[in-house]
Amino acid sequence: MVRRVGFYVLISAITAFFALPMLWLATAPFDDNPRIGLHWPRDWSAANVRATLGHPYALGSLANSLVLCAVTAALTCAMAALAGYALSRVRLPGRDAVLYLLLLLSSVVTGTAAMVPIFILMTQLRLIDSQLGTALVLTGGLLPAAIFILKDFVDAVPRSYEESARVFGASPGQVLRHVVLPVTRPGLATILVWAFVNAWGNFLIPYLLLRRIEVQPAAVVMKTLQDEGGSANLTVIPVFSLLYSIPVVVLYLLVSHRYGFRFHGGIKS
Amino acid sequence: MTTVAPPASAGPTPPTPPTGRRGRRPGRRRRPRSGAGRDVAGLGALRGAAFVLPALGTVGVFLLFPALWTIYIGITDYRLTGEQARHPEVVGAANYTRALDDPLFGNSLWITLLFVLGSAVIGQNVLGFALAWLLRRAAGWLRRTVEALVLLAWILPSTVVAYLWITVLDRGDGTLNALAGTGGTAWLLTYPVASLVVFNTWRGTAFSMLLYSSALAAVPPSQLETARMVGASGWQTVRDVVFPHIRGHVLTNTLLITLWTANDFTPFLLTAGGPDHRSEVLPVFVYRTALEGAGDLGYASAISLLLLLANLVVALLYVRLLRARGVDGGADGGVDGGADGGAGRSAGRGVDGGAGRSAGRGVAT
């Protein structure tokens, strides 16, 4: 009996610990008089929402995030799919060495460890303030893990599909388009979502490389809003945080529901 | 993966019983069929290489090259502004000897150590295991709710969670002060490192929780039953029955979250180095050295190289341990958090590569 009570007390305490900071996101956006601390709103209103939508940079930054992450996800998925397939099916010289190198690169060269050379590199390439440049850097960081995941995935696909197609006279291009692509779709979708989510939450690389507020994604603008201070702070930030968080949560739920496994963001910075 | 020989009526191939996994067809003059890397689509080595090139090229330019270039920049006196910005000179190991004497660097190392030990090695590990242990036989709704909350803390973007915790820890109106009655305590100013430790524990526990959940699911239930029947207490059960099974996982998990935490830039969003460098973890130190004030890029590069080397040591250790455990280390290191660690998941779906994988591998990630 004591054990039971102890269990419930402990679980409640831990649950409260995790829930408390996030509750603010549920109340503050719609609070007529938003304050820093968590409290039940006396008056509910949509004034904050209107203020956020009218803010010069709020929606624009969300659009920037969308573009940046979509490009990153597309590049990552496409390049990783090609590489993953080739590494799985074709016997290339030095394959094992390449795989081992990728494995190490993915965990060793983090955004933090490489921030200085990347900053200098992009400055000298004149790719500062370039969304494509930032997308490429993000893609570079995500590719090793993505290649691994997709290679694993293709390894698991029985070769008999492709073999049968070849036996019936399909060219390699046709085999890829009509046999491989449909079968690997779940893996591709996973990588797309995973890369998107990772890029969406990434703060350091955009903070480093995108200096003008017009091109900055939501992650950076969120910090800019905080630093600005003032009363706009509490009217805009709660709604903005909510808008910024919702896509990630939705994507997570979608993937989790659709593919029956729980998936969470991988390498973060 | 076993391949199936094509049926007898399938055209030009003479039917041959499959010899084990690899059917050798005497009539065919194709590239040797030997296990992995069988080019079933007929790509050929040239096109195969062309497929790999874009990815390797991008990784090479934006990941590998910077990592190697940092070695060179670390031996120059390159700066953001001033004379050294236009004509950087090689200064040999001067940056490294400077690091040895630099009190700010030593300070940063010490704070990073506290941060990693407190929030990762102890915090996330213990809390993650505690949650996995407590929830393992909890009612479905309870387990799902708690896990969802813990996971939410992990998947929300870092700028958002940093701000959420700023609202909790705020001096005047913060939630913590309001609840605990400690009005007026500026937590982030007075106890910056402790605040960071609590924050990061909150942030990252999800990964450890999921990992230990899978690991616990693989502990033979009969042993747990036996322990319960002989009246072992919870703690004794964990120590004597569970721990021997999960020892390997504890080690690999600790290595992984140590690596992630040591490289985590999020403390910058909370304290930006803290009042007067008092919460300056290594990532923040590198950033401020490189891009604030004088902009000492050469020195920051040298520090970055040290961090890279430390990462390398941990990563090598991690891969070593995975291989020793008899698990295919290939995808695990890179995949880590990317794919779920649920043991039940190795049922052929999703990203873990399916049926051929051992259950142990599902647990490892």
Interface residues (C-beta under 8 A of the other chain):
Chain A: R3 F7 L10 I11 I14 T15 F17 F18 A19 L20 P21 M22 W24 L25 R35 I36 G37 L38 H39 L75 A78 M79 A80 L82 A83 Y85 A86 L87 S88 R89 V90 R91 L92 P93 R95 V98 L99 L102 L103 L104 L105 S106 S107 V108 V109 T110 G111 T112 A113 A114 M115 V116 P117 I118 F119 I120 L121 L136 V137 T139 G140 G141 L143 P144 A145 I147 F148 I149 K151 D152 F153 D155 A156 P158 R159 S160 E162 E163 S164 A165 R166 V167 F168 S171 P172 V175 L176 V179 V180 P186 G187 T190 W194 V197 W200 G201 F203 L204 L208 A218 A219 V220 M222 K223 Q226 I237 S241 Y244 S245 V248 V249 Y252 Y259 G260 F261 R262 F263 H264 G265 G266 I267 K268 S269
Chain B: M1 T3 V4 P6 A10 G11 P12 T13 R31 A36 G37 R38 D39 V40 A41 G42 L43 G44 A45 R47 G48 A49 F51 V52 P54 A55 L56 T58 V59 V61 F62 L63 L64 F65 P66 A67 W69 T70 I73 Y78 L127 A130 L131 L134 L135 A138 L142 T145 V146 L149 V150 L151 L152 A153 W154 I155 L156 P157 S158 T159 V160 V161 Y163 L164 W165 I166 T167 V168 D170 G172 D173 G174 T175 N177 A178 W202 A206 F207 L210 G234 L259 W260 N263 D264 F265 T266 L269 L282 P283 V286 Y287 A290 L291 L297 A300 S301 S304 L307 L308 N311 L312 A315 L316 Y318 V319 G329 G330 A331 G333 G334 V335 D336 G337 G338 A339 D340 G342 R345 G348 R349 G350 V351 D352 G353 G354 A355 G356
